[in-house]
Amino acid sequence: MLPKYMVLVNWIRDRIKNQEFKYGEKLASEKELGQMFSVSRQTVRQAINVLVQDGLLESRQGSGTYVTRRIAGKHSPKMVVGVISTYVNDYIFSGILRGMENVLTENGYSMQLAFTHNHIESEKNALANMLTRGVDGLIVEPAKSGLPSPNIDLYQEALQEGTPILFFNTYYSSLALPHVALDDAAAGLAATEYLIRAGHRRIAGIFKLDDYQGRLRYAGYVRALINAGIALDDNLVLWYSTEDFADGFSTGKMRQRLSSATAIFCYNDQIALKAVSALREAGKRVPEDVSVISVENSDLAKLCEVPLTSVAHPMEELGITAAQNLLHLIQDPSFKATVNFPPHIVERSSVCPLHD
């Protein structure tokens, strides 16, 4: 007959295995467990100590006991890779995810997919879910990568378990993890230099505040101005957040901030379409009155009322490279998996030389 504490150990272990108790979930108190099993609190503590030693539970002083890792050991391959993306239907993501899926399928892996819509809480839930179920590796586009993240502990827990992690499109600068992305600083530099070569000096910039890509593209923009001897004018820079765009980005604010610019560098094609619309409402023509350049070279760039000159995003190639490099990391944790794709500008009709 099993000792009483082992009955409780097996009961908790089975519920972690069956995902009734999920990664990060708080366990019932010692008193509650003792009442459920008609055992003393000392017996409950003995059971919890066994599971803490096994690495399945973690006791936090003054807080309680938590499920701290998945039941499956890191040495039992599942042939599953977890992919966490901010979006799925937006214009660049279908190509990225298609590239990943093709590589994973060709190598015998399935792809477990989750979307965060760039929300921190959704990222937390997706990470906890995947770590509970067990995956061989994670490919993640972090949520709100330009801001400090409360989910860093989850990433560190995954790394302690030996789960390889690779970021795509962007990354948390506070985590020393590999990433596969467009070289965003170089993209900002190249786009702004393109406008400078066309004779523009009053160059406005619109950047996304809560994504690290926005910070890097801004850094490239600033570097290009400094290199050309052009003073940065804060009045020509407009920042926006995920929530600003979701709530309907105000073209009125855009018109006011950008009224004196002869050219605009936009964070991406989505925001460039807003800029073109705002300029039209202000009675300004693109590119005759104001030139516009953006990043991503998506279908939106081609379909805009004035086809956009845009820095190309590698999309499917990025997805392919991210999946290939994650598989390399699974086999060899020392593999150098970071790739920054150099920028390439696709010229269309939205930029013209400045007229005196």
Secondary structure as UniProt FT lines:
FT   HELIX           4..17
FT   TURN            18..19
FT   TURN            23..24
FT   HELIX           30..37
FT   HELIX           41..53
FT   TURN            54..55
FT   STRAND          57..60
FT   TURN            61..63
FT   STRAND          64..67
FT   TURN            74..75
FT   STRAND          80..85
FT   TURN            91..92
FT   HELIX           93..106
FT   TURN            107..108
FT   STRAND          110..115
FT   TURN            117..118
FT   HELIX           120..133
FT   STRAND          137..140
FT   TURN            143..146
FT   TURN            150..151
FT   HELIX           152..160
FT   TURN            161..162
FT   STRAND          165..168
FT   TURN            173..174
FT   STRAND          179..182
FT   HELIX           184..197
FT   TURN            198..199
FT   STRAND          203..208
FT   HELIX           212..227
FT   TURN            228..229
FT   HELIX           234..236
FT   STRAND          237..240
FT   HELIX           242..246
FT   TURN            247..248
FT   HELIX           251..257
FT   TURN            258..260
FT   STRAND          263..266
FT   HELIX           269..281
FT   TURN            282..283
FT   TURN            286..289
FT   STRAND          291..296
FT   HELIX           299..303
FT   STRAND          309..312
FT   HELIX           316..331
FT   TURN            333..334
FT   STRAND          339..341
FT   STRAND          345..346
//
